[in-house]
Amino acid sequence: MCPKGTYCLILKTSGCTVNVGSLKSIAFQAGFYIYVGSALGPGGLKRMYRHQKLARQKDKKPRWHIDYLLVHPDFEVVEVVYTCSEKHIECGIAANLQGTYVSKFGCSDCSCQSHLFHRFTYPVNEIKSAIEDIGQKPKTLSENDDS
């Protein structure tokens, strides 16, 4: 796997309300949520594994917006799509997704409206297209990746 990049978590819920830190109480419709995040820091794409582990174990106090969903019992991570890049491309991917979103979620350090998007149907192909549209190659954690 490449050391750094941008990732999209696909989460699923049957619907719930979650208190998301500074964003307060948010009602989440049933369906799938796409969270777009970057992994350009020292740990790089290991962040994806941290998210998966937190979602499974639900054993840490939430720090970031996405953590509130990962530790909530009504949310599960069902897939991770990522791309290798040393550049900040998460806003470009988020711009390609658009549609229904949760305002100000996960984008406190940029000017995007959101980095969390809702879908009623499984969005893996839409995410791959959004990544390809900015000239990147999408990969999933379930694929064998030796790059």
C-alpha positions in Angstrom: 0.0 0.0 0.0 1.1 3.5 -0.7 2.1 5.6 2.4 -0.2 8.6 1.9 -3.5 9.5 0.2 -7.1 10.3 0.4 -9.9 7.9 1.4 -13.6 7.5 1.4 -15.3 5.5 4.2 -18.7 4.0 3.3 -20.8 3.7 6.4 -24.2 2.2 6.8 -27.0 3.0 9.3 -30.7 2.1 9.7 -31.2 5.7 10.9 -30.4 7.4 14.2 -29.6 10.7 15.9 -26.0 11.3 17.0 -24.5 14.2 19.0 -21.5 15.1 16.9 -19.4 17.4 19.1 -19.5 21.0 18.1 -22.1 20.2 15.4 -24.6 19.1 18.1 -27.4 16.7 17.5 -27.8 15.4 13.9 -30.6 13.1 12.6 -29.1 10.6 10.1 -31.5 9.0 7.6 -31.2 5.3 6.9 -28.8 4.4 4.1 -25.2 4.9 3.3 -22.8 7.7 4.2 -19.6 8.6 2.4 -17.0 10.3 4.4 -14.1 11.9 2.5 -10.8 12.2 4.5 -7.2 12.8 3.9 -4.2 10.8 5.2 -1.2 13.0 4.5 0.2 13.2 8.0 2.9 11.1 9.6 0.7 7.9 9.8 -0.6 8.3 6.3 -3.1 5.8 5.1 -2.8 3.8 8.4 -5.6 6.2 9.4 -8.0 4.0 7.4 -7.2 1.1 9.7 -7.6 3.3 12.8 -11.1 4.1 11.6 -12.0 0.5 11.0 -10.6 -0.5 14.4 -12.5 2.2 16.1 -15.7 1.2 14.3 -15.3 -2.4 15.4 -14.2 -1.9 19.0 -16.0 1.4 19.7 -13.6 1.8 22.6 -12.2 5.4 22.4 -13.6 8.8 23.1 -14.5 10.6 19.8 -12.1 13.4 18.8 -13.0 14.2 15.1 -16.5 14.5 13.6 -16.2 11.0 11.9 -15.3 9.4 15.3 -18.7 10.2 16.6 -20.2 8.0 13.9 -17.6 5.3 14.1 -18.2 4.7 17.9 -22.0 4.9 17.5 -23.7 1.5 17.7 -26.0 2.3 14.7 -23.2 2.9 12.3 -20.9 0.4 10.6 -18.1 0.7 8.1 -18.9 -1.4 5.1 -16.1 -0.4 2.7 -13.1 1.9 2.3 -12.1 3.3 -1.1 -8.8 5.2 -1.3 -6.2 6.6 -3.7 -2.5 7.3 -3.4 -1.5 10.9 -3.4 0.8 13.3 -1.6 -1.5 16.2 -2.5 -4.7 17.5 -0.9 -7.3 16.1 -3.2 -10.2 15.4 -0.7 -12.0 18.6 -1.6 -12.0 17.7 -5.3 -13.4 14.3 -4.5 -16.1 15.8 -2.2 -17.0 18.3 -5.0 -17.5 15.4 -7.4 -19.9 13.6 -5.0 -22.2 16.5 -4.1 -25.9 15.6 -3.6 -27.4 15.2 -0.1 -24.8 16.1 2.6 -24.5 16.8 6.3 -23.5 20.5 6.5 -20.1 21.4 7.9 -19.2 17.7 8.7 -15.5 17.0 8.5 -14.5 20.1 6.7 -13.5 22.6 9.4 -10.1 23.1 7.7 -11.4 23.9 4.2 -14.2 25.8 2.5 -16.3 22.8 1.4 -19.9 22.6 2.5 -19.3 19.0 3.8 -17.2 15.9 3.6 -20.1 13.6 4.5 -22.7 12.6 1.9 -25.8 10.5 2.2 -27.0 7.9 -0.4 -29.9 5.5 -0.3 -28.0 3.0 -2.5 -24.5 1.5 -2.1 -22.2 4.2 -3.5 -18.9 2.3 -4.2 -19.0 2.9 -8.0 -19.9 6.5 -7.6 -16.9 7.0 -5.3 -14.6 5.3 -7.8 -15.9 7.6 -10.5 -15.4 10.7 -8.3 -11.8 9.7 -7.8 -11.2 8.8 -11.4 -12.7 12.2 -12.5 -9.8 14.0 -10.7 -7.2 11.8 -12.5 -6.6 9.3 -9.7 -6.8 5.5 -9.5 -9.3 4.2 -6.9 -8.5 1.2 -4.8 -10.4 -0.6 -2.1 -9.0 -2.2 1.1 -10.5 -5.5 0.0 -8.4 -5.5 -3.1 -4.9 -6.9 -3.1 -2.7 -3.8 -3.3 1.1 -4.0 -3.4 1.8 -0.4 -4.5 
